[in-house]
Amino acid sequence: MLRFTAIRYADAADLELIEDIERAADIRFATLSAARGISYDEWPGPGASAAERASGPGFLLVAGQPAVGFAHVLDVGGHLVLEQLSVRPEVGRLGLGTALLRAAMGVAMDAGHDLLLLRTFAEVAWNGPFYAGHGFTEVPDPTWLAPLIAAEERDGLSRWGRRITMARPLRDEPLPRPAVSVIPLRDGAAGLEAFVQYRVGTMDFAANAVVFPGGRIDAADRLARVDVSDELLREHVSAWRATDVGSVADDAVSAARTLLATGLREVREEAAAELDPSRLVPWDNWVTPIGVPKRFDVYFFIVPVSAGEEASWRHTTTEAHDSRWIRVADLAAVTDRGEALLLPPTRAIVDELASLGDLASVLALRPVIRPVRHDLDVRRPRPSR
């Protein structure tokens, strides 16, 4: 069963799966081989062993627990090259390849690189055209890439199509805008349930995705008065201390108040529920990766909903065509079947909540909150603070 589909650095438990993932992904070249009159038995297979990928210069990222996809970025004389990107075909079209690519771009950028290169087939749909859709363009072959090109020639890759070098500039833009999302949870008859919204397809961000209520911080949120105790504010300041709350307000206390005010307003506008701010529990922080036209720095809260309070949560937003309570385990399952779209932050949170099982376990965790950049996460559930 696929769990926790955010991206993470590969660890020892992932290595035994890497080569099998690449072989499974490469089966798509069987049809191309037949079209070109080549036996697929001649396909060269994995370009490197998992141990070589993990120990060589560069970095290795995986998606899924257990791993079902990986991205290997190779350091060639101080230049970074996306040497391989593979996802098992049975979990294709869930956005894992895109998430791996964006994470690789982000890690490369954070390491001080302003360009990521790759070698690929120019006309194969899931190669050149896929990368072009993410901002890569064909460039002349740099001289330092000669050893990799020579290896391709030894493997005879050109028999399957024209090989090209592509590159993409890496810039930390546009600037992420601070936002808040509130995760309403209740114990249902069959397990933990969440109140979610099904976004309309005309939205310019997260179109057709299943999301929790929320939105960006408005100017009025920074001026709103939220009646909470000094002790609770100190708890929230401590919970968010590793995040970039300086982009929310000039001081941590004002930032904590602003985040609470935004959460209260968004829930009121999108779900008609009036909340006691003391019930909002800091939970997570995700920053939209580069390569996306709109970026947000999202602060997630949990809010427990008691029996009898469910009726106060209603569908009142025009940004979604439906809002409902759904068992979190079912939400993960319909996503795996391709019946719903969850962005990586939502999916990671849903999987973590499903693993915890009930509301008491969720509220007992009080996780250590660290910003998740580039959708590059850790194994979950996270440790308590």
C-alpha positions as CSV (number, residue, x, y, z in Angstrom):
1,M,0.0,0.0,0.0
2,L,1.3,3.4,-1.0
3,R,1.7,5.9,1.9
4,F,3.1,9.3,2.4
5,T,3.7,10.5,-1.1
6,A,5.6,13.7,-0.3
7,I,9.2,13.6,-1.5
8,R,12.1,12.8,0.8
9,Y,15.8,11.9,0.7
10,A,16.3,8.2,0.1
11,D,17.4,6.1,3.0
12,A,18.8,2.5,3.3
13,A,15.3,1.0,3.3
14,D,14.6,2.6,-0.2
15,L,17.8,1.4,-2.0
16,E,16.6,-2.2,-2.6
17,L,13.6,-0.8,-4.5
18,I,15.4,1.8,-6.8
19,E,16.5,-0.5,-9.6
20,D,13.1,-2.3,-9.7
21,I,11.4,1.1,-10.0
22,E,13.5,2.0,-13.0
23,R,12.9,-1.4,-14.7
24,A,9.2,-1.1,-14.1
25,A,9.1,2.5,-15.5
26,D,11.2,1.5,-18.5
27,I,8.6,-1.0,-19.7
28,R,7.0,1.9,-21.6
29,F,9.9,1.7,-24.0
30,A,8.7,-1.8,-25.1
31,T,6.1,-0.3,-27.4
32,L,8.6,2.2,-28.7
33,S,11.0,-0.6,-29.3
34,A,8.5,-2.5,-31.4
35,A,7.6,0.6,-33.4
36,R,11.3,0.9,-34.3
37,G,11.9,-2.7,-35.0
38,I,14.1,-3.2,-32.0
39,S,13.9,-6.0,-29.5
40,Y,13.1,-4.6,-26.0
41,D,15.6,-7.2,-24.7
42,E,18.3,-4.8,-26.1
43,W,17.2,-2.0,-23.8
44,P,20.2,-1.3,-21.6
45,G,18.2,-1.2,-18.3
46,P,19.2,0.7,-15.1
47,G,22.1,3.1,-15.8
48,A,23.5,2.6,-12.3
49,S,22.9,0.5,-9.2
50,A,21.1,2.0,-6.3
51,A,24.3,1.8,-4.2
52,E,26.2,3.8,-6.9
53,R,23.4,6.4,-7.0
54,A,23.4,6.8,-3.2
55,S,27.1,7.0,-2.8
56,G,28.1,9.1,-5.8
57,P,28.3,12.9,-5.9
58,G,24.8,14.4,-6.0
59,F,21.6,13.4,-4.3
60,L,18.8,10.8,-4.5
61,L,15.2,11.6,-3.8
62,V,12.2,9.1,-3.5
63,A,8.4,9.3,-3.4
64,G,6.2,7.0,-1.4
65,Q,6.5,4.6,1.5
66,P,7.5,2.2,0.2
67,A,9.3,4.1,-2.5
68,V,7.5,4.0,-5.9
69,G,9.5,6.7,-7.7
70,F,12.9,8.4,-7.5
71,A,14.9,11.2,-8.9
72,H,18.7,11.0,-9.1
73,V,20.7,14.2,-9.6
74,L,24.4,13.7,-10.4
75,D,27.1,16.3,-9.7
76,V,29.4,16.4,-12.7
77,G,32.4,18.6,-12.0
78,G,30.3,21.1,-10.1
79,H,27.3,21.0,-12.5
80,L,24.1,19.3,-11.6
81,V,22.4,16.9,-14.0
82,L,19.0,15.1,-13.5
83,E,20.4,11.7,-14.4
84,Q,17.2,9.7,-13.9
85,L,13.5,10.3,-13.0
86,S,11.4,7.1,-12.7
87,V,7.9,6.3,-11.3
88,R,6.3,2.9,-11.2
89,P,3.6,2.8,-13.9
90,E,0.8,1.6,-11.6
91,V,1.0,4.9,-9.7
92,G,1.5,7.0,-12.8
93,R,-0.6,10.2,-13.4
94,L,-0.7,11.0,-9.7
95,G,1.7,13.8,-10.0
96,L,4.7,12.0,-8.4
97,G,7.0,12.6,-11.4
98,T,6.2,16.3,-11.3
99,A,6.7,16.5,-7.5
100,L,10.0,14.7,-7.8
101,L,11.2,17.0,-10.5
102,R,10.2,20.2,-8.6
103,A,11.9,18.8,-5.5
104,A,15.1,18.1,-7.4
105,M,15.0,21.7,-8.8
106,G,14.5,23.1,-5.3
107,V,17.3,21.1,-3.7
108,A,19.6,22.1,-6.5
109,M,18.7,25.8,-6.0
110,D,19.1,25.6,-2.3
111,A,22.6,24.2,-2.9
112,G,23.6,27.3,-4.7
113,H,23.0,26.2,-8.3
114,D,21.2,28.4,-10.8
115,L,20.8,25.8,-13.5
116,L,19.7,22.1,-13.7
117,L,20.5,20.1,-16.8
118,L,19.3,16.7,-18.1
119,R,19.7,14.3,-21.1
120,T,16.5,12.9,-22.6
121,F,14.7,11.7,-25.7
122,A,13.5,14.7,-27.7
123,E,10.2,13.3,-29.1
124,V,9.2,10.6,-26.5
125,A,6.1,12.1,-24.8
126,W,7.1,11.3,-21.2
127,N,10.6,12.7,-21.9
128,G,11.4,15.9,-23.8
129,P,7.8,17.2,-24.0
130,F,7.2,16.5,-20.3
131,Y,10.3,18.5,-19.3
132,A,9.5,21.3,-21.7
133,G,6.2,21.6,-19.9
134,H,8.2,22.4,-16.7
135,G,10.4,25.1,-18.2
136,F,13.3,23.1,-19.6
137,T,14.6,24.1,-23.1
138,E,17.0,22.4,-25.4
139,V,20.6,23.7,-25.2
140,P,23.9,22.9,-26.9
141,D,25.8,20.0,-25.3
142,P,28.3,21.4,-22.9
143,T,31.8,20.0,-23.1
144,W,31.8,18.8,-19.5
145,L,28.8,16.5,-20.3
146,A,30.9,14.5,-22.8
147,P,31.4,11.4,-20.4
148,L,27.6,11.0,-20.0
149,I,26.9,11.4,-23.7
150,A,29.6,8.8,-24.5
151,A,28.0,6.4,-22.1
152,E,24.7,6.8,-23.9
153,E,26.4,6.1,-27.2
154,R,27.9,2.9,-25.8
155,D,24.4,1.8,-24.7
156,G,23.0,2.6,-28.1
157,L,20.3,4.8,-26.8
158,S,20.0,6.8,-30.0
159,R,18.3,3.8,-31.6
160,W,15.2,4.7,-29.6
161,G,15.2,8.4,-30.7
162,R,17.1,11.6,-30.9
163,R,18.9,12.5,-27.6
164,I,19.1,16.1,-26.5
165,T,20.4,18.2,-23.6
166,M,17.9,20.4,-21.8
167,A,18.3,23.0,-19.1
168,R,16.2,25.1,-16.7
169,P,17.2,28.2,-14.8
170,L,16.5,28.0,-11.0
171,R,15.1,31.0,-9.2
172,D,13.3,31.2,-5.9
173,E,10.3,33.0,-7.4
174,P,7.6,34.2,-7.3
175,L,7.7,35.1,-3.6
176,P,5.4,32.8,-1.6
177,R,2.5,34.6,0.0
178,P,1.5,33.6,3.6
179,A,-1.7,31.7,3.9
180,V,-3.6,29.6,6.4
181,S,-5.5,26.3,6.1
182,V,-7.7,24.8,8.8
183,I,-8.2,21.0,9.1
184,P,-11.5,20.2,10.8
185,L,-11.5,16.7,12.3
186,R,-14.0,14.5,14.0
187,D,-14.3,10.9,15.1
188,G,-16.7,9.2,12.8
189,A,-18.4,5.8,13.2
190,A,-15.8,4.2,10.9
191,G,-12.7,6.2,11.9
192,L,-11.3,9.7,11.7
193,E,-13.0,12.1,9.4
194,A,-12.1,15.5,7.9
195,F,-14.2,18.3,6.4
196,V,-12.9,18.9,2.9
197,Q,-13.8,21.0,-0.1
198,Y,-13.7,20.0,-3.8
199,R,-12.3,23.0,-5.7
200,V,-13.8,24.0,-9.0
201,G,-11.8,23.6,-12.2
202,T,-11.7,27.3,-13.0
203,M,-9.5,28.2,-10.0
204,D,-6.0,29.5,-10.9
205,F,-4.5,27.5,-8.0
206,A,-5.2,24.0,-7.0
207,A,-8.0,23.6,-9.6
208,N,-10.1,20.4,-9.1
209,A,-8.1,19.6,-6.0
210,V,-9.6,18.4,-2.7
211,V,-8.5,20.9,0.0
212,F,-9.1,22.0,3.6
213,P,-10.8,25.4,4.2
214,G,-8.3,28.3,4.0
215,G,-6.8,31.0,2.0
216,R,-4.2,33.8,2.0
217,I,-3.8,36.3,4.7
218,D,-5.6,39.6,4.1
219,A,-4.6,43.1,5.4
220,A,-7.6,43.0,7.7
221,D,-6.4,39.8,9.3
222,R,-3.3,41.7,10.6
223,L,-5.6,44.2,12.3
224,A,-8.1,41.8,13.7
225,R,-8.4,41.4,17.4
226,V,-8.3,37.8,18.5
227,D,-9.3,37.2,22.2
228,V,-6.9,34.5,23.4
229,S,-4.7,34.2,26.5
230,D,-1.1,35.2,26.7
231,E,-0.3,31.6,27.6
232,L,-1.9,30.3,24.4
233,L,-0.1,32.9,22.3
234,R,3.2,31.8,23.8
235,E,2.4,28.2,22.8
236,H,1.6,29.2,19.3
237,V,4.8,31.3,19.0
238,S,6.8,28.3,20.2
239,A,5.0,26.0,17.7
240,W,5.8,28.3,14.7
241,R,9.3,29.3,15.8
242,A,11.1,27.4,13.0
243,T,8.9,28.9,10.3
244,D,9.2,32.1,8.4
245,V,6.6,34.0,10.5
246,G,8.6,37.2,9.9
247,S,6.8,37.3,6.5
248,V,3.4,37.4,8.4
249,A,4.1,40.2,10.9
250,D,7.0,42.1,12.4
251,D,7.0,40.1,15.6
252,A,6.2,36.6,16.5
253,V,3.2,37.4,18.8
254,S,1.5,39.5,16.1
255,A,2.2,36.8,13.6
256,A,0.5,34.2,15.8
257,R,-2.5,36.5,16.2
258,T,-2.7,37.1,12.5
259,L,-2.6,33.4,11.7
260,L,-5.4,32.7,14.1
261,A,-7.5,35.6,12.7
262,T,-7.0,34.3,9.2
263,G,-8.1,30.8,10.1
264,L,-11.2,32.0,11.9
265,R,-12.2,34.3,9.0
266,E,-11.6,31.6,6.3
267,V,-13.6,29.0,8.2
268,R,-16.4,31.5,8.7
269,E,-16.4,32.5,5.0
270,E,-16.0,29.0,3.5
271,A,-17.8,26.7,5.9
272,A,-20.1,29.0,8.0
273,A,-18.5,27.8,11.2
274,E,-17.7,30.1,14.1
275,L,-14.7,28.9,16.0
276,D,-13.2,29.5,19.4
277,P,-9.6,30.5,18.6
278,S,-8.3,28.5,21.6
279,R,-9.3,25.3,19.7
280,L,-7.0,25.9,16.8
281,V,-3.9,23.7,17.1
282,P,-0.7,24.5,15.1
283,W,0.0,21.5,12.9
284,D,2.2,22.0,9.8
285,N,3.9,24.5,7.4
286,W,4.4,23.9,3.7
287,V,5.8,26.3,1.0
288,T,4.8,25.8,-2.6
289,P,7.7,24.6,-4.7
290,I,9.3,26.6,-7.5
291,G,8.0,26.0,-11.0
292,V,4.4,27.0,-10.0
293,P,3.0,30.3,-11.1
294,K,1.4,31.0,-7.7
295,R,3.3,30.1,-4.5
296,F,2.1,30.1,-0.9
297,D,3.6,29.7,2.6
298,V,0.8,27.8,4.2
299,Y,0.3,27.5,8.0
300,F,-2.0,24.5,8.9
301,F,-4.1,24.3,12.0
302,I,-6.1,21.3,13.4
303,V,-9.5,22.0,14.9
304,P,-11.4,19.2,16.7
305,V,-15.1,19.1,16.1
306,S,-17.2,17.4,18.7
307,A,-20.4,15.3,18.2
308,G,-23.3,17.6,17.6
309,E,-21.2,20.4,16.1
310,E,-21.1,18.8,12.6
311,A,-24.2,20.7,11.4
312,S,-22.4,24.0,11.8
313,W,-20.0,23.1,9.0
314,R,-21.7,23.8,5.6
315,H,-20.7,24.3,2.0
316,T,-20.6,28.1,1.6
317,T,-17.7,28.9,-0.7
318,T,-17.9,29.6,-4.5
319,E,-14.3,28.3,-4.8
320,A,-15.5,24.7,-4.5
321,H,-18.5,22.8,-5.9
322,D,-18.9,20.6,-2.9
323,S,-17.9,20.3,0.8
324,R,-18.3,17.2,2.9
325,W,-17.1,15.1,5.8
326,I,-15.0,12.1,4.6
327,R,-13.0,9.4,6.3
328,V,-9.4,10.4,5.9
329,A,-8.4,6.8,5.0
330,D,-11.0,6.8,2.2
331,L,-9.7,10.2,0.9
332,A,-6.2,8.6,0.5
333,A,-7.8,5.5,-1.2
334,V,-9.8,7.5,-3.8
335,T,-6.6,9.5,-4.5
336,D,-4.7,6.3,-5.2
337,R,-7.4,5.3,-7.6
338,G,-7.2,8.6,-9.5
339,E,-10.7,9.6,-8.4
340,A,-9.5,12.7,-6.5
341,L,-6.6,15.1,-6.7
342,L,-4.6,16.0,-3.5
343,L,-1.7,18.3,-3.7
344,P,1.4,16.9,-1.9
345,P,0.9,18.9,1.4
346,T,-2.7,17.7,1.6
347,R,-1.7,14.1,0.8
348,A,1.1,14.0,3.3
349,I,-1.2,15.4,6.0
350,V,-4.0,13.0,5.1
351,D,-1.7,10.0,5.3
352,E,-0.3,11.1,8.6
353,L,-3.8,11.6,10.1
354,A,-4.9,8.3,8.8
355,S,-1.9,6.6,10.5
356,L,-2.8,8.2,13.8
357,G,-6.3,6.8,13.5
358,D,-8.4,8.9,15.9
359,L,-8.8,12.5,17.1
360,A,-7.3,11.8,20.6
361,S,-4.1,10.5,18.9
362,V,-3.9,13.5,16.6
363,L,-4.3,16.0,19.4
364,A,-1.7,14.1,21.6
365,L,1.0,14.3,18.9
366,R,1.7,18.1,18.9
367,P,4.3,17.6,16.2
368,V,7.6,19.5,15.7
369,I,6.7,21.9,12.9
370,R,9.4,22.6,10.4
371,P,8.9,24.3,7.0
372,V,8.5,21.8,4.2
373,R,10.1,23.3,1.1
374,H,10.0,21.8,-2.4
375,D,7.5,19.2,-1.0
376,L,10.6,17.5,0.5
377,D,9.4,16.0,3.7
378,V,10.5,13.4,6.3
379,R,9.0,10.1,7.2
380,R,5.8,10.5,9.1
381,P,4.3,10.6,11.7
382,R,6.6,13.3,13.0
383,P,8.0,13.4,16.5
384,S,6.2,15.4,19.2
385,R,7.6,18.7,20.4
